[in-house]
Amino acid sequence: MDDCPRCGSALERLELGEVETIACGRCGFADVPVDHESDRPRLESWRDALERFYER
């Protein structure tokens, strides 16, 4: 098995049902793909809010 890319310790193989990943028990590294895009809407500034209010 490979060594951890962060700390060099041995990696463990973890399985849950059909999902499998590798993880490091020492530093907590986990080889899990993630989506870093935010689902939150863009925050509106006070200026934008007032302009939108006065347009109506």
PyMOL Python script that loads the backbone (N, CA, C, O; Angstrom):
from pymol import cmd

cmd.read_pdbstr("""\
ATOM      1  N   MET A   1       0.856  -1.187   0.000  1.00  0.00           N
ATOM      2  CA  MET A   1       0.000   0.000   0.000  1.00  0.00           C
ATOM      3  C   MET A   1       0.893   1.239   0.000  1.00  0.00           C
ATOM      4  O   MET A   1       2.032   1.190   0.465  1.00  0.00           O
ATOM      5  N   ASP A   2       0.375   2.336  -0.518  1.00  0.00           N
ATOM      6  CA  ASP A   2       1.140   3.583  -0.629  1.00  0.00           C
ATOM      7  C   ASP A   2       1.256   4.284   0.714  1.00  0.00           C
ATOM      8  O   ASP A   2       0.589   3.942   1.690  1.00  0.00           O
ATOM      9  N   ASP A   3       2.140   5.287   0.718  1.00  0.00           N
ATOM     10  CA  ASP A   3       2.303   6.128   1.900  1.00  0.00           C
ATOM     11  C   ASP A   3       1.473   7.401   1.738  1.00  0.00           C
ATOM     12  O   ASP A   3       1.170   7.817   0.620  1.00  0.00           O
ATOM     13  N   CYS A   4       1.114   8.006   2.853  1.00  0.00           N
ATOM     14  CA  CYS A   4       0.317   9.225   2.878  1.00  0.00           C
ATOM     15  C   CYS A   4       1.082  10.364   2.193  1.00  0.00           C
ATOM     16  O   CYS A   4       2.263  10.564   2.477  1.00  0.00           O
ATOM     17  N   PRO A   5       0.428  11.111   1.297  1.00  0.00           N
ATOM     18  CA  PRO A   5       1.105  12.237   0.645  1.00  0.00           C
ATOM     19  C   PRO A   5       1.368  13.404   1.590  1.00  0.00           C
ATOM     20  O   PRO A   5       2.199  14.259   1.283  1.00  0.00           O
ATOM     21  N   ARG A   6       0.693  13.463   2.717  1.00  0.00           N
ATOM     22  CA  ARG A   6       0.902  14.554   3.681  1.00  0.00           C
ATOM     23  C   ARG A   6       2.024  14.259   4.659  1.00  0.00           C
ATOM     24  O   ARG A   6       2.953  15.053   4.810  1.00  0.00           O
ATOM     25  N   CYS A   7       1.934  13.082   5.340  1.00  0.00           N
ATOM     26  CA  CYS A   7       2.872  12.828   6.441  1.00  0.00           C
ATOM     27  C   CYS A   7       3.773  11.616   6.221  1.00  0.00           C
ATOM     28  O   CYS A   7       4.699  11.394   7.001  1.00  0.00           O
ATOM     29  N   GLY A   8       3.523  10.827   5.177  1.00  0.00           N
ATOM     30  CA  GLY A   8       4.383   9.689   4.879  1.00  0.00           C
ATOM     31  C   GLY A   8       4.031   8.409   5.615  1.00  0.00           C
ATOM     32  O   GLY A   8       4.694   7.394   5.401  1.00  0.00           O
ATOM     33  N   SER A   9       3.024   8.411   6.468  1.00  0.00           N
ATOM     34  CA  SER A   9       2.606   7.200   7.187  1.00  0.00           C
ATOM     35  C   SER A   9       1.897   6.242   6.234  1.00  0.00           C
ATOM     36  O   SER A   9       1.502   6.625   5.133  1.00  0.00           O
ATOM     37  N   ALA A  10       1.742   4.999   6.670  1.00  0.00           N
ATOM     38  CA  ALA A  10       1.040   4.006   5.857  1.00  0.00           C
ATOM     39  C   ALA A  10      -0.442   4.359   5.764  1.00  0.00           C
ATOM     40  O   ALA A  10      -1.050   4.767   6.754  1.00  0.00           O
ATOM     41  N   LEU A  11      -1.017   4.202   4.580  1.00  0.00           N
ATOM     42  CA  LEU A  11      -2.441   4.466   4.367  1.00  0.00           C
ATOM     43  C   LEU A  11      -3.258   3.211   4.641  1.00  0.00           C
ATOM     44  O   LEU A  11      -2.781   2.093   4.447  1.00  0.00           O
ATOM     45  N   GLU A  12      -4.491   3.405   5.093  1.00  0.00           N
ATOM     46  CA  GLU A  12      -5.420   2.304   5.336  1.00  0.00           C
ATOM     47  C   GLU A  12      -6.504   2.333   4.267  1.00  0.00           C
ATOM     48  O   GLU A  12      -6.898   3.407   3.814  1.00  0.00           O
ATOM     49  N   ARG A  13      -6.985   1.174   3.866  1.00  0.00           N
ATOM     50  CA  ARG A  13      -8.088   1.079   2.907  1.00  0.00           C
ATOM     51  C   ARG A  13      -9.385   0.931   3.702  1.00  0.00           C
ATOM     52  O   ARG A  13      -9.513   0.031   4.533  1.00  0.00           O
ATOM     53  N   LEU A  14     -10.344   1.821   3.440  1.00  0.00           N
ATOM     54  CA  LEU A  14     -11.624   1.804   4.141  1.00  0.00           C
ATOM     55  C   LEU A  14     -12.733   1.490   3.147  1.00  0.00           C
ATOM     56  O   LEU A  14     -12.730   2.003   2.028  1.00  0.00           O
ATOM     57  N   GLU A  15     -13.677   0.652   3.551  1.00  0.00           N
ATOM     58  CA  GLU A  15     -14.794   0.281   2.693  1.00  0.00           C
ATOM     59  C   GLU A  15     -16.098   0.419   3.467  1.00  0.00           C
ATOM     60  O   GLU A  15     -16.180   0.075   4.646  1.00  0.00           O
ATOM     61  N   LEU A  16     -17.119   0.932   2.776  1.00  0.00           N
ATOM     62  CA  LEU A  16     -18.460   1.014   3.324  1.00  0.00           C
ATOM     63  C   LEU A  16     -19.412   0.694   2.187  1.00  0.00           C
ATOM     64  O   LEU A  16     -19.641   1.525   1.308  1.00  0.00           O
ATOM     65  N   GLY A  17     -19.959  -0.490   2.203  1.00  0.00           N
ATOM     66  CA  GLY A  17     -20.791  -0.934   1.082  1.00  0.00           C
ATOM     67  C   GLY A  17     -19.942  -1.055  -0.162  1.00  0.00           C
ATOM     68  O   GLY A  17     -18.941  -1.772  -0.169  1.00  0.00           O
ATOM     69  N   GLU A  18     -20.334  -0.357  -1.215  1.00  0.00           N
ATOM     70  CA  GLU A  18     -19.574  -0.395  -2.463  1.00  0.00           C
ATOM     71  C   GLU A  18     -18.561   0.752  -2.572  1.00  0.00           C
ATOM     72  O   GLU A  18     -17.801   0.818  -3.538  1.00  0.00           O
ATOM     73  N   VAL A  19     -18.552   1.647  -1.590  1.00  0.00           N
ATOM     74  CA  VAL A  19     -17.646   2.786  -1.608  1.00  0.00           C
ATOM     75  C   VAL A  19     -16.342   2.399  -0.920  1.00  0.00           C
ATOM     76  O   VAL A  19     -16.342   1.808   0.159  1.00  0.00           O
ATOM     77  N   GLU A  20     -15.235   2.743  -1.565  1.00  0.00           N
ATOM     78  CA  GLU A  20     -13.922   2.406  -1.022  1.00  0.00           C
ATOM     79  C   GLU A  20     -13.021   3.621  -1.139  1.00  0.00           C
ATOM     80  O   GLU A  20     -13.080   4.335  -2.140  1.00  0.00           O
ATOM     81  N   THR A  21     -12.186   3.871  -0.136  1.00  0.00           N
ATOM     82  CA  THR A  21     -11.239   4.985  -0.167  1.00  0.00           C
ATOM     83  C   THR A  21     -10.015   4.617   0.646  1.00  0.00           C
ATOM     84  O   THR A  21      -9.991   3.581   1.311  1.00  0.00           O
ATOM     85  N   ILE A  22      -9.008   5.456   0.593  1.00  0.00           N
ATOM     86  CA  ILE A  22      -7.827   5.276   1.431  1.00  0.00           C
ATOM     87  C   ILE A  22      -7.746   6.461   2.383  1.00  0.00           C
ATOM     88  O   ILE A  22      -8.162   7.570   2.049  1.00  0.00           O
ATOM     89  N   ALA A  23      -7.207   6.213   3.571  1.00  0.00           N
ATOM     90  CA  ALA A  23      -7.122   7.265   4.578  1.00  0.00           C
ATOM     91  C   ALA A  23      -5.900   7.058   5.444  1.00  0.00           C
ATOM     92  O   ALA A  23      -5.372   5.949   5.531  1.00  0.00           O
ATOM     93  N   CYS A  24      -5.450   8.118   6.083  1.00  0.00           N
ATOM     94  CA  CYS A  24      -4.314   8.072   6.996  1.00  0.00           C
ATOM     95  C   CYS A  24      -4.826   8.247   8.419  1.00  0.00           C
ATOM     96  O   CYS A  24      -5.479   9.244   8.729  1.00  0.00           O
ATOM     97  N   GLY A  25      -4.534   7.287   9.280  1.00  0.00           N
ATOM     98  CA  GLY A  25      -4.944   7.358  10.671  1.00  0.00           C
ATOM     99  C   GLY A  25      -4.140   8.363  11.474  1.00  0.00           C
ATOM    100  O   GLY A  25      -4.570   8.774  12.552  1.00  0.00           O
ATOM    101  N   ARG A  26      -2.980   8.768  10.971  1.00  0.00           N
ATOM    102  CA  ARG A  26      -2.110   9.684  11.714  1.00  0.00           C
ATOM    103  C   ARG A  26      -2.506  11.146  11.521  1.00  0.00           C
ATOM    104  O   ARG A  26      -2.664  11.878  12.498  1.00  0.00           O
ATOM    105  N   CYS A  27      -2.671  11.586  10.243  1.00  0.00           N
ATOM    106  CA  CYS A  27      -2.947  13.017   9.999  1.00  0.00           C
ATOM    107  C   CYS A  27      -4.373  13.288   9.551  1.00  0.00           C
ATOM    108  O   CYS A  27      -4.783  14.447   9.493  1.00  0.00           O
ATOM    109  N   GLY A  28      -5.151  12.238   9.229  1.00  0.00           N
ATOM    110  CA  GLY A  28      -6.539  12.428   8.841  1.00  0.00           C
ATOM    111  C   GLY A  28      -6.768  12.593   7.352  1.00  0.00           C
ATOM    112  O   GLY A  28      -7.904  12.813   6.930  1.00  0.00           O
ATOM    113  N   PHE A  29      -5.716  12.494   6.539  1.00  0.00           N
ATOM    114  CA  PHE A  29      -5.882  12.592   5.085  1.00  0.00           C
ATOM    115  C   PHE A  29      -6.850  11.515   4.613  1.00  0.00           C
ATOM    116  O   PHE A  29      -6.774  10.371   5.061  1.00  0.00           O
ATOM    117  N   ALA A  30      -7.761  11.875   3.711  1.00  0.00           N
ATOM    118  CA  ALA A  30      -8.677  10.909   3.105  1.00  0.00           C
ATOM    119  C   ALA A  30      -8.751  11.201   1.619  1.00  0.00           C
ATOM    120  O   ALA A  30      -8.951  12.347   1.218  1.00  0.00           O
ATOM    121  N   ASP A  31      -8.594  10.191   0.817  1.00  0.00           N
ATOM    122  CA  ASP A  31      -8.638  10.342  -0.638  1.00  0.00           C
ATOM    123  C   ASP A  31     -10.082  10.264  -1.102  1.00  0.00           C
ATOM    124  O   ASP A  31     -10.508   9.269  -1.689  1.00  0.00           O
ATOM    125  N   VAL A  32     -10.841  11.344  -0.826  1.00  0.00           N
ATOM    126  CA  VAL A  32     -12.258  11.403  -1.173  1.00  0.00           C
ATOM    127  C   VAL A  32     -12.461  12.590  -2.105  1.00  0.00           C
ATOM    128  O   VAL A  32     -12.122  13.716  -1.742  1.00  0.00           O
ATOM    129  N   PRO A  33     -13.006  12.366  -3.299  1.00  0.00           N
ATOM    130  CA  PRO A  33     -13.237  13.506  -4.196  1.00  0.00           C
ATOM    131  C   PRO A  33     -14.329  14.421  -3.642  1.00  0.00           C
ATOM    132  O   PRO A  33     -15.347  13.952  -3.133  1.00  0.00           O
ATOM    133  N   VAL A  34     -14.105  15.725  -3.748  1.00  0.00           N
ATOM    134  CA  VAL A  34     -15.077  16.699  -3.257  1.00  0.00           C
ATOM    135  C   VAL A  34     -15.303  17.777  -4.306  1.00  0.00           C
ATOM    136  O   VAL A  34     -14.448  18.025  -5.155  1.00  0.00           O
ATOM    137  N   ASP A  35     -16.457  18.406  -4.236  1.00  0.00           N
ATOM    138  CA  ASP A  35     -16.792  19.522  -5.097  1.00  0.00           C
ATOM    139  C   ASP A  35     -16.660  20.783  -4.267  1.00  0.00           C
ATOM    140  O   ASP A  35     -17.367  20.946  -3.272  1.00  0.00           O
ATOM    141  N   HIS A  36     -15.769  21.673  -4.658  1.00  0.00           N
ATOM    142  CA  HIS A  36     -15.508  22.867  -3.857  1.00  0.00           C
ATOM    143  C   HIS A  36     -16.338  24.073  -4.273  1.00  0.00           C
ATOM    144  O   HIS A  36     -16.099  25.179  -3.790  1.00  0.00           O
ATOM    145  N   GLU A  37     -17.301  23.880  -5.152  1.00  0.00           N
ATOM    146  CA  GLU A  37     -18.135  24.998  -5.561  1.00  0.00           C
ATOM    147  C   GLU A  37     -19.232  25.226  -4.522  1.00  0.00           C
ATOM    148  O   GLU A  37     -19.765  24.279  -3.943  1.00  0.00           O
ATOM    149  N   SER A  38     -19.551  26.478  -4.301  1.00  0.00           N
ATOM    150  CA  SER A  38     -20.553  26.841  -3.309  1.00  0.00           C
ATOM    151  C   SER A  38     -21.949  26.839  -3.921  1.00  0.00           C
ATOM    152  O   SER A  38     -22.132  27.265  -5.061  1.00  0.00           O
ATOM    153  N   ASP A  39     -22.924  26.364  -3.169  1.00  0.00           N
ATOM    154  CA  ASP A  39     -24.317  26.398  -3.591  1.00  0.00           C
ATOM    155  C   ASP A  39     -25.019  27.656  -3.101  1.00  0.00           C
ATOM    156  O   ASP A  39     -26.161  27.924  -3.474  1.00  0.00           O
ATOM    157  N   ARG A  40     -24.333  28.425  -2.267  1.00  0.00           N
ATOM    158  CA  ARG A  40     -24.938  29.632  -1.711  1.00  0.00           C
ATOM    159  C   ARG A  40     -25.055  30.711  -2.789  1.00  0.00           C
ATOM    160  O   ARG A  40     -24.145  30.876  -3.602  1.00  0.00           O
ATOM    161  N   PRO A  41     -26.154  31.435  -2.800  1.00  0.00           N
ATOM    162  CA  PRO A  41     -26.288  32.528  -3.762  1.00  0.00           C
ATOM    163  C   PRO A  41     -25.332  33.667  -3.419  1.00  0.00           C
ATOM    164  O   PRO A  41     -24.902  33.804  -2.274  1.00  0.00           O
ATOM    165  N   ARG A  42     -25.008  34.472  -4.410  1.00  0.00           N
ATOM    166  CA  ARG A  42     -24.136  35.621  -4.195  1.00  0.00           C
ATOM    167  C   ARG A  42     -24.829  36.585  -3.242  1.00  0.00           C
ATOM    168  O   ARG A  42     -26.016  36.876  -3.394  1.00  0.00           O
ATOM    169  N   LEU A  43     -24.079  37.079  -2.257  1.00  0.00           N
ATOM    170  CA  LEU A  43     -24.643  38.036  -1.309  1.00  0.00           C
ATOM    171  C   LEU A  43     -24.833  39.381  -1.999  1.00  0.00           C
ATOM    172  O   LEU A  43     -23.987  39.812  -2.783  1.00  0.00           O
ATOM    173  N   GLU A  44     -25.931  40.028  -1.705  1.00  0.00           N
ATOM    174  CA  GLU A  44     -26.246  41.317  -2.307  1.00  0.00           C
ATOM    175  C   GLU A  44     -25.773  42.433  -1.384  1.00  0.00           C
ATOM    176  O   GLU A  44     -26.035  42.414  -0.181  1.00  0.00           O
ATOM    177  N   SER A  45     -25.072  43.404  -1.963  1.00  0.00           N
ATOM    178  CA  SER A  45     -24.607  44.543  -1.162  1.00  0.00           C
ATOM    179  C   SER A  45     -25.787  45.464  -0.858  1.00  0.00           C
ATOM    180  O   SER A  45     -26.834  45.388  -1.501  1.00  0.00           O
ATOM    181  N   TRP A  46     -25.596  46.331   0.128  1.00  0.00           N
ATOM    182  CA  TRP A  46     -26.646  47.297   0.453  1.00  0.00           C
ATOM    183  C   TRP A  46     -26.915  48.197  -0.752  1.00  0.00           C
ATOM    184  O   TRP A  46     -28.066  48.524  -1.042  1.00  0.00           O
ATOM    185  N   ARG A  47     -25.869  48.589  -1.442  1.00  0.00           N
ATOM    186  CA  ARG A  47     -26.026  49.453  -2.617  1.00  0.00           C
ATOM    187  C   ARG A  47     -26.900  48.774  -3.676  1.00  0.00           C
ATOM    188  O   ARG A  47     -27.824  49.385  -4.213  1.00  0.00           O
ATOM    189  N   ASP A  48     -26.594  47.488  -3.974  1.00  0.00           N
ATOM    190  CA  ASP A  48     -27.387  46.740  -4.956  1.00  0.00           C
ATOM    191  C   ASP A  48     -28.840  46.592  -4.502  1.00  0.00           C
ATOM    192  O   ASP A  48     -29.760  46.703  -5.312  1.00  0.00           O
ATOM    193  N   ALA A  49     -29.041  46.346  -3.225  1.00  0.00           N
ATOM    194  CA  ALA A  49     -30.394  46.169  -2.703  1.00  0.00           C
ATOM    195  C   ALA A  49     -31.201  47.467  -2.831  1.00  0.00           C
ATOM    196  O   ALA A  49     -32.365  47.441  -3.231  1.00  0.00           O
ATOM    197  N   LEU A  50     -30.580  48.594  -2.491  1.00  0.00           N
ATOM    198  CA  LEU A  50     -31.276  49.874  -2.592  1.00  0.00           C
ATOM    199  C   LEU A  50     -31.563  50.234  -4.049  1.00  0.00           C
ATOM    200  O   LEU A  50     -32.637  50.752  -4.359  1.00  0.00           O
ATOM    201  N   GLU A  51     -30.606  49.962  -4.948  1.00  0.00           N
ATOM    202  CA  GLU A  51     -30.857  50.224  -6.366  1.00  0.00           C
ATOM    203  C   GLU A  51     -32.014  49.367  -6.881  1.00  0.00           C
ATOM    204  O   GLU A  51     -32.865  49.849  -7.629  1.00  0.00           O
ATOM    205  N   ARG A  52     -32.042  48.120  -6.486  1.00  0.00           N
ATOM    206  CA  ARG A  52     -33.129  47.222  -6.892  1.00  0.00           C
ATOM    207  C   ARG A  52     -34.459  47.726  -6.325  1.00  0.00           C
ATOM    208  O   ARG A  52     -35.477  47.693  -7.016  1.00  0.00           O
ATOM    209  N   PHE A  53     -34.456  48.190  -5.079  1.00  0.00           N
ATOM    210  CA  PHE A  53     -35.664  48.716  -4.437  1.00  0.00           C
ATOM    211  C   PHE A  53     -36.200  49.942  -5.173  1.00  0.00           C
ATOM    212  O   PHE A  53     -37.401  50.040  -5.423  1.00  0.00           O
ATOM    213  N   TYR A  54     -35.311  50.878  -5.521  1.00  0.00           N
ATOM    214  CA  TYR A  54     -35.749  52.127  -6.147  1.00  0.00           C
ATOM    215  C   TYR A  54     -36.104  51.948  -7.628  1.00  0.00           C
ATOM    216  O   TYR A  54     -36.792  52.795  -8.198  1.00  0.00           O
ATOM    217  N   GLU A  55     -35.648  50.862  -8.257  1.00  0.00           N
ATOM    218  CA  GLU A  55     -36.010  50.593  -9.645  1.00  0.00           C
ATOM    219  C   GLU A  55     -37.468  50.194  -9.764  1.00  0.00           C
ATOM    220  O   GLU A  55     -38.065  50.402 -10.820  1.00  0.00           O
ATOM    221  N   ARG A  56     -38.053  49.641  -8.745  1.00  0.00           N
ATOM    222  CA  ARG A  56     -39.439  49.141  -8.809  1.00  0.00           C
ATOM    223  C   ARG A  56     -40.411  50.205  -8.516  1.00  0.00           C
ATOM    224  O   ARG A  56     -41.617  49.960  -8.527  1.00  0.00           O
TER     225      ARG A  56
END
""", "prot")
cmd.dss("prot")
cmd.show_as("cartoon", "prot")
cmd.util.cbc("prot")
cmd.orient("prot")
